[in-house]
Amino acid sequence: MTGPHACPDATVVVHPTRQALADAAAARLVVALVDALAVREVAHVSMTGGSMGSEIVRSLVALPARDAVDWGRVHVWWGDERYLPAGDPDRNDTQNDAAGLSTLCLDPANVHRVPGPDATGSAEEAAATYAHTVRSTGTGAFDVMVLGVGPDGHIASLFPHHPAAGTQGEIAVAVHDSPKPPPDRVSLTLECLERSREVWFLVSGADKADAVRRGVQGSPFAETPAAHVRGQERTLWLVDHDAAADLG
């Protein structure tokens, strides 16, 4: 994981605006879930935090076609979470709920939240608990893994040059001294992220353009973790015009 890793197998789809990106991604997610449920009893989707994570949820809730999905058969996960108490406004799941995720007809037992300090004694314990849930509840692969990308090229809470980013042989890892607040987090590992049939990078904004370029064209793992995640069947970079500015 130390050398350049180009993405010739990835598809880049450029949307004219941030809103168009969110709306198109939401529509794409509905189709992906309907297709998954047509061939499997349940579907597993992992959502992302940040502003785009909430944008896709808002677009999804506003989309009439959402009713085509049997939401009671959908399992929802998160690629990472801030190690904060349940309901904290800075948690990814809280922000997704506020954007409307909680209004979908999901079975609460199928919404798999990373436990916080109100339920566990440490981020390590939370990571172990989340890993156990993935192992016991999952079906071998996520159907769709939605990931945001930071301006530095990080994904989930796997940050460039951070010792936790290269964790191997684990499903989830505790992250301390995060370069972004809060300092303590829990993240799925690179190995786990790649146990996904489809990986979607959802990226908006000119401040992400260099990270998108490095992710698509190739960059060492230590510098750009986003350049090294692949879906088993499909890898998509879903970006707006500003985020695609450096692709040429």
Secondary structure as the mmCIF struct_conf table of DSSP 4:
data_model
#
loop_
_struct_conf.conf_type_id
_struct_conf.id
_struct_conf.beg_label_comp_id
_struct_conf.beg_label_asym_id
_struct_conf.beg_label_seq_id
_struct_conf.end_label_comp_id
_struct_conf.end_label_asym_id
_struct_conf.end_label_seq_id
BEND BEND1 GLY A 3 GLY A 3
TURN_TY1_P TURN_TY1_P1 PRO A 8 ASP A 9
STRN STRN1 ALA A 10 HIS A 15
BEND BEND2 PRO A 16 THR A 17
HELX_RH_AL_P HELX_RH_AL_P1 ARG A 18 VAL A 39
BEND BEND3 ARG A 40 GLU A 41
STRN STRN2 ALA A 43 MET A 47
HELX_RH_AL_P HELX_RH_AL_P2 GLY A 50 ALA A 62
HELX_RH_3T_P HELX_RH_3T_P1 PRO A 64 ALA A 68
BEND BEND4 VAL A 69 VAL A 69
HELX_RH_3T_P HELX_RH_3T_P2 TRP A 71 ARG A 73
STRN STRN3 VAL A 74 TRP A 78
BEND BEND5 GLY A 79 GLY A 79
STRN STRN4 ASP A 80 ARG A 82
BEND BEND6 TYR A 83 TYR A 83
TURN_TY1_P TURN_TY1_P2 ALA A 86 GLY A 87
TURN_TY1_P TURN_TY1_P3 PRO A 89 ASP A 90
BEND BEND7 ARG A 91 ARG A 91
HELX_RH_AL_P HELX_RH_AL_P3 ASN A 92 ALA A 99
TURN_TY1_P TURN_TY1_P4 GLY A 100 GLY A 100
HELX_RH_3T_P HELX_RH_3T_P3 LEU A 101 THR A 103
BEND BEND8 LEU A 104 LEU A 104
HELX_RH_3T_P HELX_RH_3T_P4 PRO A 108 ASN A 110
STRN STRN5 VAL A 111 VAL A 111
HELX_LH_PP_P HELX_LH_PP_P1 ARG A 113 PRO A 115
TURN_TY1_P TURN_TY1_P5 PRO A 117 ALA A 119
BEND BEND9 GLY A 121 SER A 122
HELX_RH_AL_P HELX_RH_AL_P4 ALA A 123 THR A 137
BEND BEND10 GLY A 140 ALA A 141
STRN STRN6 PHE A 142 LEU A 147
TURN_TY1_P TURN_TY1_P6 PRO A 151 ASP A 152
BEND BEND11 GLY A 153 GLY A 153
STRN STRN7 ILE A 155 ILE A 155
TURN_TY1_P TURN_TY1_P7 ALA A 156 SER A 157
STRN STRN8 LEU A 158 LEU A 158
TURN_TY1_P TURN_TY1_P8 PRO A 160 HIS A 161
HELX_RH_3T_P HELX_RH_3T_P5 PRO A 163 GLY A 166
BEND BEND12 GLY A 169 GLY A 169
BEND BEND13 ILE A 171 ILE A 171
STRN STRN9 ALA A 172 VAL A 175
BEND BEND14 ASP A 177 ASP A 177
BEND BEND15 PRO A 179 PRO A 183
STRN STRN10 ARG A 185 LEU A 188
HELX_RH_AL_P HELX_RH_AL_P5 LEU A 190 LEU A 193
TURN_TY1_P TURN_TY1_P9 GLU A 194 GLU A 194
BEND BEND16 ARG A 195 ARG A 195
STRN STRN11 SER A 196 VAL A 203
BEND BEND17 GLY A 205 GLY A 205
HELX_RH_3T_P HELX_RH_3T_P6 ALA A 206 LYS A 208
HELX_RH_AL_P HELX_RH_AL_P6 ALA A 209 GLN A 217
TURN_TY1_P TURN_TY1_P10 PHE A 221 GLU A 223
HELX_RH_3T_P HELX_RH_3T_P7 PRO A 225 HIS A 228
BEND BEND18 GLN A 232 GLU A 233
STRN STRN12 ARG A 234 ASP A 240
TURN_TY1_P TURN_TY1_P11 HIS A 241 ASP A 246
#
